[in-house]
Amino acid sequence: MRSMLCIDDIREELQNLSLQFQDHFRVLSCSGREEALLLIQKEHPQVVILDIHLNGEDGFDILTDIQSLPAPPPVLMLSAYADPIMVVRALQNGARDFVAKPYSFALLRRRVDIIIQDERRSRAAPKPPENTGSAGAPVLAGSSPLMRRLREEIASYAISSMPVLLLGESGTGKDLAARAIHAASRRVRGPYVVRNIASIPETLVASELFGCTAGAYTDAREQKGCFVLADKGSLFIDEIGDAPRAIQASILRVIEDGAVRPLGSGEVFQTDCRLISATNQDLSRLIAEGRFREDLLYRIEGLTIRIPSLRSHPEDIPELVSCFLNVPYEDALLSREISEEALGLLMRQSWPGNIRQLRNCVYRAQLLAQDGVIQSKHIRL
C-alpha cells in the first residue's frame, strides 16, 4: 500500500488525517523536523502533508529541508491563513499545493490524488519549448521587469494543480498566460480546453460546462461538457465573471470534489482537470452586487496573477512589434520591417485595447505597406 506522511504538532489533527486517509494510504505521522526527515528517507512516502505552523518550528524551514533531499516527495502545505503571499512563498519553495483551513476532507483527498497523478505524469512528460506559441511566435514577450515577473509567477504556479485566477484588462494576453501555465505544467500531455463564458448563450452555459444527455431540453443532443473533456489536462474559463449565478454552485462543486453531473442525467462523472479562470471585471464588486458567489471566489483565487496593461510597460512595444512582424501569415505577402518613425509613433500611444489592439494595428500596417517598409502613413489608430 502506498504511504503518506503527515506532519503536525496537534495530535487531534494527525488523528483526523489518519482516519480520512487510512483506507487508501499507510499513514505515517510526526510532529517535528528531525523525525520527518528520517521517515522520508526510510519510508519514501508518495506525498507529504505539512502544516506551516508548528510549535517551535517553521514549516517553511522543514519544506526547504525536504526539498534538499535527493528524491523529495511532493508536499501539500496546510495553513489556518489563506494569505496569498504565504501561498506564493510555499510554491516558490517547492510545495506542490496549498490548502487553507478550514477545509473539507473531500477537497483535501482530491488535492492529494491530483498531486500523485501529476507526479506520475511528470515522469514521462517532455519539457515544453519556452515562450513559444502554436505559430512559432514568442508569447508573453517583453524584457521589462513587469513581464519578467509575470513569467516567473507562471513558472512558479505551473507546478501546482491549484486553480489559477488571471486578472487584467481586455487584450492584455490572459489567454496566452493560461496556455503558458498549461504548457509548463505536468499536464502538458493532457488536453487544453478553452471556453469563453461571455460568448455562450446563457441557456447553453450548463451544457457546455457540464454536458447533457439527449432530450435534456428541446433539440438537445448528447455531449460531453468541457470539465470532462479537460480531464487530465487544463480547462481555461475566460470571463468567469459572466457565469450565471445558478451555474456558479456547480462550478464550485467540481472544484471541491471533481463531480460533474450532465444535464438530464442521474450519473455523476469524476474529472481531474486544473481550472484556470480569467476576468477583466472586479469580482469583489460583483459579489457586493449579488452577482458572484463569494465562496467560489475563494476557491478560484488561490493563485492569482495580474496581467499588466500595455501602457504600464511601453518599453516592451518594440519587442512585441518585432514578434508580430515575424508571425508567418499565409494569406498575403506582408511587410517584415518598420521604420524608426513608425515605431516611435506606436510607442507614443496609450493602447486602451492593450496588446490585442497593438497586434491588429501592426497587421493593418503590414497589409498597407505590402512588402515594403512600414512607415508612419501606414499606421491606422
N, C-alpha and C positions, 0 to 999 in steps of 0.2 A: 504494500500500500504506500502511496506517495506520502511525504511528510511535510509538515508546516511548522514553522517556529513563530510563537507569539511572545513578544517582549513588552511587558507592562509591569509596573510596580504595585498595581492594585489587584489583589488576589481574586476579587469578585469578577473583574474584567477578564482575567485569564480563564476563570471557570466558565464564564458565558461564552467566550470564544471557543473553548474546548467542546462545549456542548453543541454549539452550532456547526462545527466542522468535523466532529468525530466520526460521522458516517462516511466521510469522503477522504479524510486525512488521518494520518498518525500525528496527533497534535503534540508538539513539544512546547514547553513554556519556560520562561526565566524572567528575572526582573532586573538584570544588570548587564553591563558591557562584557566583562570577562567571561561569564558563563555563556553569553550569547555567541561570542566568537568561537569558543571551544565547541559548542553544539553545532555551529555551522560547518566547521572544519571536520567534525566527526560524523555528523548525520547527513550532511548535504541536502538540506530541505529544499523543496521546489519553490517555496515562497516564504517570505518573512513579513509578519505584521508587526510594526514597530510604533509604539506610542512616542510622540515627540517629547512629552513632559514626564520625566521620570524623577523620582526622589533622589536629589543629589547628583543626577547625571543629565546631560543634554542629549536628546535623541538624535540631533544632527551630528554630534560627535560620533555616536555609535554608527550612524549611517555612513559617515566617512570611513570609519574603520572597516565596515563590511565591504565597502567598495574597493578598499585596498587589498582585499583577499584575492588569491589567484583566479578563482572562479566564483565571483559573488552571485548569490541568488537574487532574484528580483525582490524589491522591498516595497510594500504598501505602508504608507505612514498614516497614523491616526492622530487627530488633534481635536481638542474641545473648541478650538478657534479656527474659523474659516477665513483667516487673514490672507488676502491674495499674495502679499509679499512672502508669507510663510510657504504658500503653495509653490511659488516660483523657486524659492530657495531649496525646497525639498527636491523638486525635479532637477534643478541645475546641479544638485549634489548627488544625483544618481537614483533617486526614488522613482519607481515606475508608476506609482499612483498615489493619490492623497484623498482621504475620506474624513470629513469633519463630523464630530459628534454634535447632537445625537444622530444616529443613522439607523436605518432598518437593516436587519441581518440579511434580508433578501438582496438589498443593494450591495452589501459587503461581500456576500457569496458570489454575486455576479461579477464584481470587480476582480475578485481573486481568480475566478475561472477565466476571465478575459486576459489577465496577466499571464497565466500559464499557457493559454492558447497563443498569445502573442509571442511568448518565448519560443514556442515550438516553430512558429512560422519564421522567426528571425534567423534561425539556424541555417535555413536554406535560401533566404531572401537575398537577392543581389543588391549591392549598393546602387541607388539610383543616380543618374547623372545630376550634377549640382547645377541648380538655377537654369534649367533648360526647359522650354515648353515643347508642346507637341509639334510645332512647326520649326523647331530649332532655334527660335529666338529666345534670348535670355528673358526670364521673368523676374519680377521684383528687382529690376535693375536699379542701380544707383550706389554711389560711394559715399553719400552723406552719412553723418552719424545716425540720423533717424532711420535710414534704410539698413545700415549695418546692424543696428539694434533690433530692427524688425526681423531680419534673417536669423539673428541669434536667438530670439524668442521662439521662432518657428522650429529651429533645430532643437531647442530645449524641450519644447512641448511635444514634438513629434514622437518621442519615445514612449509617451504615455498613451492610454486609451481613454483618458478623461474627456468629457465634452469640451469643446472649444467654442468661444463666442468671439466673433470678429466684428468690431465696431468701426465705422468710418463712413464718410460721405459717399454718395453715389459716384462711381467711376474711379475710386481710389485703388482698386485691384483686390478686393476682398476675395473674389473668385480665384485669383492667382495664388493668394495666400493659402486658401483652403486646399488647392491642388498641391501646393508645395508641402503642406503638412502631411498629406496622404503619401506623397512621393518619398518623403524622408522617414516614413513610419515603418513599423514591422508588418503593416498591412498592404504594402506596396503591390504584392501579387494578387490581392483581393480586388473586388470591384470598387470603382469610384462612381457614385451615383449623385446626380445633381437635380434638385427641384427648387424652383422659384415660386414661393407661395403666392406672391403678388400676381403671377401670370396664370394661375389656375382658378377657374370659376369656383366660387365658394361652395357650390353644391357638389363639386368633384374633388375637393381637397381630401376628404376622408378616404375615398377610394384610391387616390394617387399615393397617399402616405401609407395606408394600411392594407390596401387591396379590397377586392369584393368578389362575391360569387355571382354566377349567372342568375339574373332575376332579382337581385337585391334591390333594384329600383328599375324604373322604366328604361328599356333598352340596355340594361347593364349586362356586360359580358364578364366572364371570369378573368381576373387579372391579379397579378402579384403587386403588392404595394412596394414602395421604394425602400422601406425598412427591411423587408425580406430580400429584395434584390441586392441590397448592400451588405448582406450577411458576409462576415469575414473580411469586410472592407470598410470603407468610409462613406457616410452619407452627408452631403452638403446641402443644408436647407437655407436658401437665401431668402431674405426679407421675412424672417420668422416673426417679426413684429406684426405682420399682417395675418398671422394664423388666426382663424376664428376661435373665439374663446372656448367653444364647445369641443374643438379639436385639441386644445392645449392639454386637457386632462389625459387624453390618450397618449400624447407625446410624452408626458411625464411618466406614465405607466411603463412605456417602452424603455425609458432611461433607467427606471428603477429596477425592473426585473426582466427586461428583454421580451416581454409578452406582447404579441401582436394578434389581434382578432380581426379578420377581414369583415367587411360589411356583409350582413346576411348569413354569416357562418357562426356556428357554435364552437368551432375548433379554434384553438389558440396555438400559434406558431412561436417558436423561440428564435430570436435573431441576435447575432453578435456583430453589431456594427458600431463604429465610432461616429458620434454625431458632431458635426461642425456646423454651427449656425452663424448667420450674419444678418446685420440690420443697419440701416442708416438712421433709424429712429431712436428716440430717447425712451428706453423701456421703463425707466422709473416714472416718467410722465404717463405712459400708457397704463402702468399699474395704478397710479393715482386716479386715472380716469375710469378704472374698472375694465380696461380692455386687454390686460395681460395679467396672467397669474403670477403672483409673487413667488410661489413655491417652484414654478417652472424656471423662473429666472435664476433662483438659487442653484438649480441643477445644471443649467446650461452655461453658467458664467464661472465655473470652477477655474477654467483657464481663459483669460480674456486678453485679446490682442487688439490694440487700437491702431488702425491703419492710417498713417498721416495723410493729410491733404497735400496736393502738389504744391500749393502756394507756401507750405511750410518747409519745403526743401527744393526751391527752384534751381539750386546748383546741380541737381540731377537731370535737368532738362536736356543738356547736350548728349548725355549718355542714353537717355530714353529715345531721343530723336535718332541717334545712330542705330539703336536696336530696331526702330520702326522702319528705317530706310533699308535695312538688310533682311527684312522679312520676305521670303520668296512668295510672290503672288503669281498666279497662273493666268490671270485674266487680262493682263495688259503689260506693255513694256513701260516700266516706271523708272523715274529718276532715282539714283542712289547717292546723289550729292546735294549739299545745301550750302549756300553762301554764308559768310560770316554775318552779313547784314540781315539775312532772313532768320538766322539762328538767334541773333540778338533781339529781333522783333518777337520771336516766340518766348524768349526769356523774360521779356517785359510784361507779359500778360499775366492775369490773375488766375485763369483757368478754373472757373467755378465748377465745370464738369470734370475737373481733375484729369487723370491720365487718359481716360477714355476720350475726352474731348481733344486732348493733345494728339492722340493717335489718329483720330478722324481728320483733324486739321492737316497733319502731315500727309496722310493718304490723299486727301484732295489736292494738296500741293504737288504730290508726285504725279497725279493724273494731268494736272495743268502744265507741268514742266515737261512731261513725257520723258524722253531720255536725256534731257539737258540738266543743267544745274538749277535747283530750286532757288528762286530769287524772292525778294520781298513782295513783288507783284503777284506771286503765286499763292501767297498766304491769304486765306479767307477766314476771317474771325467772326 
